[in-house]
Every structure is written in C-alpha cells, then in structure tokens.
Amino acid sequence: MKIISAGWRMEYIERGNAEGCIFCNKPAAGDDGKNFIVRRGKTAFVMMNAYPYTTGHLMIAPYRHTGSLCDLAEDETAELMKLVGWSELLLRKAVGAHGFNIGMNIGKCAGAGFPDHVHLHVVPRWEGDTNFMPVISETRVLPDTLESVYGKLMKAAEGLGETCA
C-alpha cells in the first residue's frame, strides 16, 4: 500500500476552530490576499476554502454572524445568491470548471465546520475528475496551490463585472 502525506491537513485537525470564526475574523483583518478573499460585497463576501475539496473551492458568507438562514435579511440572502452566480462565472473562467456542487452544511451534525455562521460552498467539478484516489484511498489530489489558484481567480475577476447577468 502506498501512503500519501497531506501534512498541511494536521494543522487544521489540531487547531480546530481555535482561531474563532473565520467568516468574522478574516474579512475584519483587512488582508484579503493573505486570507484568500476573492470579492467583497455590501453584506457578504467570497473567499477560498483553505482546505478545499477541489481546486478553486469557494465559500460565500454574510459579514453578519448568524447560524440560520432564517436570520438573514432579504438583502443578505439576495447578495449571497448573486455571489454564487458570480462565483460560477469566475470558476469557469479561472479554472475551466465544467460543473459545480453548490450547498450548505447548517449545524454541526450536518458537517458545518463553523456552525454558528451560515455559508455556502461552491465546489468546481470537471468531467472525469473522480478517479481511483477518492474511491480506493479516500484521498483527494489537488493539482495546484492555494496561492496559485488565488492569483488565477483574481486575474479572472478583473474583467468579470459585478453580477452574472
């Protein structure tokens, strides 16, 4: 049996949520490049997932800390969905995504890593992207670094406009 090291993952496992709520702290830090924030809106923002399922995995969250969709104001809900559409266009342009898995994990038992701050996942997919690695070894191989993908996303975002219309 071959063993593939994913040493970068141990930091996340050991740390857990010790840094507090990333959806509150990272936008407040003001260093979008360091925190992989791709776009800021009035009520919500788009950031890369530091522990992605696939290359370019994005998360979209409101600035306001809430764990329920029911607590969001109409303008927050509308902007979240507009940013989902914008993210779709961005990922098609930046990384050539063929399709997407888009969803939310609400509550810890549903798999939310930050159950008290709602957020959407936009996971790019490609024809034939499922191979033997996740099936046999429960391992995903990401072909690019976060920094490299962030650069591609920011370059693609330059001419994208504000919405998907």
GROMACS elastic network, one bead per residue, 0.5 to 0.9 nm:
[ bonds ]
;  ai    aj funct       b0    kb
    3   137     6  0.89556   500
    4   139     6  0.80991   500
    5     8     6  0.86756   500
    6     9     6  0.57571   500
    6    10     6  0.77290   500
    7    10     6  0.56361   500
    7    11     6  0.77976   500
    8    11     6  0.60626   500
    8    12     6  0.76403   500
    8    51     6  0.88479   500
    9    12     6  0.54152   500
    9    13     6  0.64416   500
    9    14     6  0.88396   500
    9    51     6  0.74879   500
   10    14     6  0.59780   500
   10    15     6  0.82179   500
   11    14     6  0.53674   500
   11    15     6  0.58328   500
   11    16     6  0.82628   500
   12    15     6  0.51675   500
   12    16     6  0.57090   500
   12    17     6  0.83040   500
   12    51     6  0.81977   500
   13    16     6  0.55276   500
   15    18     6  0.56160   500
   15    19     6  0.77202   500
   16    19     6  0.79610   500
   16   113     6  0.84919   500
   17    20     6  0.55432   500
   17    21     6  0.71417   500
   17    22     6  0.84022   500
   17   113     6  0.78317   500
   17   114     6  0.76595   500
   18    21     6  0.85760   500
   19    22     6  0.71872   500
   19    25     6  0.82849   500
   20    23     6  0.88826   500
   20    24     6  0.81806   500
   20    25     6  0.72593   500
   20   114     6  0.89129   500
   21    24     6  0.54083   500
   21    25     6  0.60249   500
   21    26     6  0.82915   500
   21    65     6  0.86028   500
   21   114     6  0.67229   500
   21   116     6  0.82805   500
   21   117     6  0.75872   500
   22    26     6  0.53993   500
   22    27     6  0.81242   500
   22   114     6  0.80162   500
   23    26     6  0.60564   500
   23    27     6  0.68465   500
   23    28     6  0.88272   500
   23    45     6  0.89838   500
   23    60     6  0.89942   500
   23    61     6  0.66966   500
   23    62     6  0.78559   500
   23    63     6  0.69253   500
   23    64     6  0.86539   500
   23    65     6  0.77287   500
   23   114     6  0.84134   500
   23   117     6  0.69986   500
   23   118     6  0.88879   500
   23   119     6  0.83643   500
   24    27     6  0.61909   500
   24    28     6  0.64188   500
   24    29     6  0.89357   500
   24    62     6  0.89613   500
   24    63     6  0.64552   500
   24    64     6  0.75631   500
   24    65     6  0.68042   500
   24   117     6  0.84489   500
   25    28     6  0.51740   500
   25    29     6  0.61273   500
   26    29     6  0.52049   500
   26    30     6  0.73333   500
   26    31     6  0.77514   500
   26    32     6  0.78069   500
   26    35     6  0.60096   500
   26    36     6  0.88503   500
   26    37     6  0.80957   500
   27    30     6  0.59056   500
   27    31     6  0.76356   500
   27    32     6  0.71260   500
   27    35     6  0.78368   500
   27    37     6  0.74599   500
   27    40     6  0.85950   500
   27    45     6  0.81562   500
   27    63     6  0.77591   500
   28    31     6  0.83633   500
   29    32     6  0.79153   500
   29    35     6  0.83326   500
   30    33     6  0.89805   500
   30    35     6  0.86313   500
   31    34     6  0.55532   500
   31    35     6  0.62147   500
   31    36     6  0.84762   500
   31    37     6  0.82549   500
   32    35     6  0.50630   500
   32    36     6  0.56648   500
   32    38     6  0.72699   500
   32    39     6  0.86554   500
   32    47     6  0.86970   500
   33    36     6  0.50314   500
   33    37     6  0.63587   500
   33    38     6  0.79950   500
   33   147     6  0.87603   500
   33   150     6  0.79883   500
   34    37     6  0.79562   500
   34   147     6  0.88963   500
   35    38     6  0.89690   500
   35    47     6  0.76276   500
   35    48     6  0.81383   500
   35    50     6  0.87265   500
   36    46     6  0.87373   500
   36    47     6  0.55364   500
   36    48     6  0.54319   500
   36    49     6  0.80719   500
   36    50     6  0.80739   500
   36   146     6  0.81532   500
   36   147     6  0.81097   500
   36   150     6  0.64687   500
   37    40     6  0.74897   500
   37    45     6  0.74203   500
   37    46     6  0.59265   500
   37    48     6  0.64467   500
   37   150     6  0.85940   500
   38    45     6  0.77459   500
   38    46     6  0.54871   500
   38    47     6  0.52517   500
   38    48     6  0.70988   500
   38    58     6  0.88408   500
   38   150     6  0.75028   500
   38   153     6  0.71767   500
   38   154     6  0.65326   500
   38   157     6  0.81578   500
   39    44     6  0.88556   500
   39    45     6  0.56525   500
   39    46     6  0.51209   500
   39    47     6  0.70792   500
   39    83     6  0.86731   500
   39   154     6  0.87505   500
   39   157     6  0.84907   500
   40    43     6  0.82160   500
   40    44     6  0.64842   500
   40    46     6  0.64602   500
   40    47     6  0.88328   500
   41    44     6  0.51669   500
   41    45     6  0.54378   500
   41    46     6  0.82987   500
   41    79     6  0.75524   500
   41    83     6  0.82499   500
   42    45     6  0.80207   500
   42    63     6  0.86466   500
   42    76     6  0.85227   500
   42    79     6  0.80592   500
   43    61     6  0.86842   500
   43    62     6  0.56634   500
   43    63     6  0.58379   500
   43    64     6  0.75632   500
   43    75     6  0.75282   500
   43    76     6  0.55708   500
   43    77     6  0.89963   500
   43    79     6  0.69205   500
   43    80     6  0.82592   500
   44    60     6  0.70226   500
   44    61     6  0.54577   500
   44    63     6  0.52475   500
   44    64     6  0.80544   500
   44    76     6  0.67689   500
   44    79     6  0.65943   500
   44    80     6  0.63241   500
   44    83     6  0.81216   500
   45    59     6  0.83719   500
   45    60     6  0.56878   500
   45    61     6  0.57387   500
   45    62     6  0.63998   500
   45    63     6  0.70927   500
   45    79     6  0.88922   500
   45    80     6  0.79753   500
   45    83     6  0.76192   500
   46    58     6  0.67411   500
   46    59     6  0.57767   500
   46    61     6  0.67837   500
   46    83     6  0.71737   500
   46    84     6  0.86521   500
   46    87     6  0.79069   500
   47    50     6  0.89134   500
   47    57     6  0.87956   500
   47    58     6  0.56670   500
   47    59     6  0.53870   500
   47    60     6  0.64520   500
   47    61     6  0.84150   500
   48    51     6  0.86861   500
   48    52     6  0.78862   500
   48    56     6  0.67684   500
   48    57     6  0.59964   500
   48    59     6  0.60158   500
   48    60     6  0.87440   500
   48   146     6  0.80263   500
   48   150     6  0.75942   500
   49    52     6  0.51618   500
   49    53     6  0.84095   500
   49    56     6  0.78444   500
   49    57     6  0.56798   500
   49    58     6  0.54497   500
   49    59     6  0.61554   500
   49   121     6  0.85563   500
   49   146     6  0.87095   500
   50    57     6  0.85513   500
   50   146     6  0.71378   500
   51    54     6  0.89342   500
   51    57     6  0.85195   500
   52    55     6  0.65460   500
   52    56     6  0.72889   500
   52    57     6  0.53144   500
   52    58     6  0.79872   500
   52   123     6  0.82697   500
   52   142     6  0.83747   500
   52   146     6  0.89044   500
   53    56     6  0.86253   500
   53    57     6  0.64238   500
   53   123     6  0.70584   500
   53   124     6  0.88952   500
   53   140     6  0.73898   500
   53   142     6  0.82347   500
   54    57     6  0.56358   500
   54   123     6  0.64709   500
   54   124     6  0.65732   500
   54   125     6  0.73978   500
   54   140     6  0.78641   500
   54   141     6  0.81981   500
   54   142     6  0.63165   500
   54   143     6  0.89489   500
   55    95     6  0.79839   500
   55   123     6  0.81693   500
   55   124     6  0.72289   500
   55   125     6  0.87466   500
   55   142     6  0.59015   500
   55   143     6  0.71614   500
   55   144     6  0.67449   500
   55   145     6  0.82116   500
   55   146     6  0.80273   500
   55   149     6  0.73327   500
   56    91     6  0.69845   500
   56    94     6  0.86245   500
   56    95     6  0.71951   500
   56   122     6  0.85832   500
   56   123     6  0.71558   500
   56   124     6  0.65737   500
   56   146     6  0.79671   500
   56   149     6  0.63251   500
   56   150     6  0.79254   500
   56   153     6  0.80542   500
   57    91     6  0.88613   500
   57   121     6  0.71843   500
   57   122     6  0.58704   500
   57   124     6  0.62523   500
   58    87     6  0.76670   500
   58   120     6  0.82127   500
   58   121     6  0.58484   500
   58   122     6  0.50936   500
   58   123     6  0.64727   500
   58   124     6  0.84813   500
   59    84     6  0.89489   500
   59   119     6  0.64120   500
   59   120     6  0.54117   500
   59   122     6  0.61386   500
   59   123     6  0.86092   500
   60    80     6  0.66514   500
   60    81     6  0.89906   500
   60    83     6  0.71418   500
   60    84     6  0.72678   500
   60    87     6  0.88958   500
   60   118     6  0.87844   500
   60   119     6  0.54128   500
   60   120     6  0.50436   500
   60   121     6  0.65839   500
   60   122     6  0.78996   500
   61    64     6  0.83646   500
   61    80     6  0.69293   500
   61   117     6  0.76740   500
   61   118     6  0.63581   500
   61   120     6  0.64747   500
   62    65     6  0.72436   500
   62    66     6  0.83672   500
   62    72     6  0.84027   500
   62    76     6  0.65625   500
   62    77     6  0.84263   500
   62    79     6  0.85350   500
   62    80     6  0.71067   500
   62   117     6  0.81498   500
   62   118     6  0.74584   500
   62   119     6  0.72322   500
   63    76     6  0.89748   500
   64    72     6  0.84777   500
   64    76     6  0.89334   500
   64   117     6  0.80423   500
   65   116     6  0.70943   500
   65   117     6  0.52545   500
   65   118     6  0.77391   500
   66    69     6  0.78621   500
   66    71     6  0.67097   500
   66    72     6  0.76151   500
   66   115     6  0.88802   500
   66   116     6  0.57401   500
   66   118     6  0.61784   500
   67    70     6  0.88072   500
   67    71     6  0.77983   500
   67   106     6  0.72833   500
   67   107     6  0.75646   500
   67   114     6  0.85387   500
   67   115     6  0.60382   500
   67   118     6  0.50099   500
   67   119     6  0.87700   500
   68    71     6  0.54791   500
   68    72     6  0.72827   500
   68   106     6  0.73669   500
   68   107     6  0.86853   500
   68   115     6  0.89576   500
   68   116     6  0.77062   500
   68   117     6  0.75727   500
   68   118     6  0.62128   500
   69    72     6  0.54644   500
   69    73     6  0.88479   500
   69    77     6  0.79563   500
   69   106     6  0.86863   500
   69   118     6  0.68683   500
   70    73     6  0.81575   500
   72    75     6  0.81033   500
   72    76     6  0.59443   500
   72    77     6  0.61945   500
   73    76     6  0.52468   500
   73    77     6  0.63467   500
   73    78     6  0.86808   500
   74    77     6  0.51979   500
   74    78     6  0.61258   500
   74    79     6  0.85981   500
   75    78     6  0.50787   500
   75    79     6  0.60746   500
   75    80     6  0.85681   500
   76    79     6  0.51897   500
   76    80     6  0.61466   500
   76    81     6  0.87800   500
   77    80     6  0.51892   500
   77    81     6  0.64947   500
   77    82     6  0.87800   500
   78    81     6  0.53584   500
   78    82     6  0.62709   500
   78    83     6  0.86923   500
   79    83     6  0.60412   500
   79    84     6  0.85247   500
   80    83     6  0.51894   500
   80    84     6  0.63267   500
   80    85     6  0.89562   500
   80   119     6  0.86751   500
   80   120     6  0.80872   500
   81    85     6  0.64810   500
   81    86     6  0.86711   500
   82    85     6  0.52091   500
   82    86     6  0.62161   500
   82    87     6  0.85710   500
   82   162     6  0.89035   500
   82   163     6  0.63870   500
   82   164     6  0.72709   500
   83    87     6  0.59064   500
   83    88     6  0.84986   500
   83   162     6  0.87627   500
   83   163     6  0.73693   500
   83   164     6  0.84078   500
   84    87     6  0.50356   500
   84    88     6  0.62914   500
   84    89     6  0.88911   500
   84   102     6  0.82683   500
   84   120     6  0.80793   500
   84   121     6  0.87202   500
   84   122     6  0.71681   500
   84   164     6  0.89456   500
   85    88     6  0.51138   500
   85    89     6  0.65673   500
   85    90     6  0.86973   500
   85   163     6  0.71711   500
   85   164     6  0.55199   500
   85   165     6  0.87756   500
   86    89     6  0.52617   500
   86    90     6  0.61458   500
   86    91     6  0.86990   500
   86   160     6  0.81618   500
   86   161     6  0.85216   500
   86   162     6  0.73358   500
   86   163     6  0.54775   500
   86   164     6  0.50311   500
   86   165     6  0.87942   500
   87    91     6  0.60226   500
   87    92     6  0.84685   500
   87   122     6  0.73740   500
   87   164     6  0.85454   500
   88    91     6  0.53449   500
   88    92     6  0.62327   500
   88    93     6  0.86687   500
   88    97     6  0.84209   500
   88    99     6  0.84933   500
   88   100     6  0.76389   500
   88   122     6  0.76655   500
   88   124     6  0.81396   500
   88   164     6  0.82851   500
   89    92     6  0.51932   500
   89    93     6  0.62201   500
   89    94     6  0.85389   500
   89   160     6  0.78274   500
   89   164     6  0.67471   500
   90    93     6  0.51870   500
   90    94     6  0.58551   500
   90    95     6  0.82083   500
   90   153     6  0.67838   500
   90   154     6  0.89852   500
   90   156     6  0.63547   500
   90   157     6  0.62526   500
   90   160     6  0.71545   500
   91    94     6  0.50296   500
   91    95     6  0.54522   500
   91    96     6  0.64480   500
   91    97     6  0.58680   500
   91   124     6  0.68889   500
   91   153     6  0.72816   500
   91   156     6  0.83919   500
   92    95     6  0.59206   500
   92    98     6  0.68955   500
   92    99     6  0.82653   500
   92   124     6  0.82924   500
   93    96     6  0.56463   500
   93    97     6  0.77199   500
   93   153     6  0.83075   500
   93   156     6  0.61715   500
   93   157     6  0.85762   500
   93   160     6  0.88819   500
   94    97     6  0.80990   500
   94   149     6  0.81424   500
   94   152     6  0.55397   500
   94   153     6  0.53692   500
   94   154     6  0.84176   500
   94   155     6  0.77047   500
   94   156     6  0.53156   500
   94   157     6  0.81376   500
   95   124     6  0.84620   500
   95   149     6  0.79358   500
   95   152     6  0.74629   500
   95   153     6  0.78722   500
   96   124     6  0.87730   500
   96   126     6  0.80301   500
   97   100     6  0.74634   500
   97   124     6  0.54813   500
   97   125     6  0.56104   500
   97   126     6  0.55943   500
   97   127     6  0.87527   500
   98   124     6  0.73815   500
   98   125     6  0.58571   500
   98   127     6  0.65434   500
   99   123     6  0.85379   500
   99   124     6  0.60145   500
   99   126     6  0.62600   500
   99   127     6  0.80923   500
  100   122     6  0.65873   500
  100   123     6  0.54285   500
  100   125     6  0.52620   500
  100   126     6  0.83402   500
  101   121     6  0.77437   500
  101   122     6  0.60305   500
  101   123     6  0.50458   500
  101   124     6  0.65794   500
  101   125     6  0.72612   500
  102   120     6  0.70416   500
  102   121     6  0.54975   500
  102   123     6  0.62083   500
  102   124     6  0.86350   500
  103   119     6  0.86835   500
  103   120     6  0.55946   500
  103   121     6  0.53387   500
  103   122     6  0.69318   500
  103   123     6  0.86394   500
  104   110     6  0.89173   500
  104   112     6  0.79846   500
  104   118     6  0.76880   500
  104   119     6  0.63443   500
  104   121     6  0.61279   500
  105   108     6  0.78792   500
  105   109     6  0.86644   500
  105   110     6  0.53532   500
  105   111     6  0.56534   500
  105   113     6  0.83575   500
  105   115     6  0.78548   500
  105   118     6  0.79987   500
  105   119     6  0.78522   500
  105   120     6  0.78406   500
  105   121     6  0.86033   500
  106   109     6  0.81212   500
  106   110     6  0.59176   500
  106   111     6  0.74249   500
  106   112     6  0.58297   500
  106   114     6  0.88240   500
  106   115     6  0.61593   500
  106   116     6  0.84175   500
  106   117     6  0.86602   500
  106   118     6  0.66754   500
  106   119     6  0.83148   500
  107   110     6  0.53570   500
  107   111     6  0.68218   500
  107   112     6  0.55604   500
  107   113     6  0.85223   500
  107   114     6  0.81053   500
  107   116     6  0.74092   500
  107   118     6  0.87845   500
  108   111     6  0.52242   500
  108   113     6  0.67568   500
  108   114     6  0.75463   500
  108   115     6  0.53050   500
  108   116     6  0.86799   500
  109   112     6  0.72752   500
  109   115     6  0.88661   500
  110   115     6  0.87896   500
  111   114     6  0.88318   500
  111   115     6  0.81640   500
  112   116     6  0.85912   500
  112   117     6  0.89792   500
  112   118     6  0.85992   500
  112   119     6  0.89601   500
  113   116     6  0.89919   500
  114   117     6  0.58598   500
  114   118     6  0.77022   500
  114   119     6  0.86240   500
  115   118     6  0.68578   500
  125   128     6  0.87568   500
  125   129     6  0.67288   500
  126   129     6  0.52227   500
  126   130     6  0.85049   500
  127   130     6  0.82124   500
  128   131     6  0.71200   500
  130   133     6  0.78802   500
  130   134     6  0.72030   500
  130   135     6  0.80318   500
  131   134     6  0.67003   500
  131   135     6  0.70089   500
  131   136     6  0.89115   500
  132   135     6  0.51166   500
  132   136     6  0.55961   500
  132   137     6  0.74967   500
  132   138     6  0.88612   500
  132   139     6  0.89807   500
  133   136     6  0.55797   500
  133   137     6  0.52780   500
  133   138     6  0.62453   500
  133   139     6  0.53343   500
  133   140     6  0.60888   500
  133   141     6  0.74572   500
  134   137     6  0.56147   500
  134   140     6  0.55266   500
  134   141     6  0.85101   500
  135   138     6  0.58159   500
  135   139     6  0.79174   500
  136   139     6  0.80097   500
  137   140     6  0.85412   500
  142   145     6  0.77182   500
  144   147     6  0.84229   500
  144   148     6  0.65579   500
  144   149     6  0.66800   500
  145   148     6  0.52445   500
  145   149     6  0.62583   500
  145   150     6  0.85299   500
  146   149     6  0.52181   500
  146   150     6  0.59818   500
  146   151     6  0.86146   500
  147   150     6  0.50774   500
  147   151     6  0.62985   500
  147   152     6  0.87881   500
  148   151     6  0.51870   500
  148   152     6  0.64334   500
  148   153     6  0.87582   500
  149   153     6  0.60978   500
  149   154     6  0.85711   500
  150   153     6  0.50430   500
  150   154     6  0.61050   500
  150   155     6  0.85376   500
  151   154     6  0.52116   500
  151   155     6  0.61410   500
  151   156     6  0.85728   500
  152   155     6  0.51867   500
  152   156     6  0.61168   500
  152   157     6  0.85083   500
  153   156     6  0.51250   500
  153   157     6  0.59957   500
  153   158     6  0.88084   500
  154   158     6  0.64971   500
  155   158     6  0.54997   500
  155   159     6  0.80658   500
  156   159     6  0.65021   500
  156   160     6  0.67704   500
  157   160     6  0.50182   500
  157   161     6  0.74869   500
  158   161     6  0.75322   500
  160   163     6  0.79676   500
  160   164     6  0.83416   500
  161   164     6  0.78099   500
  161   165     6  0.89996   500
  162   165     6  0.85499   500
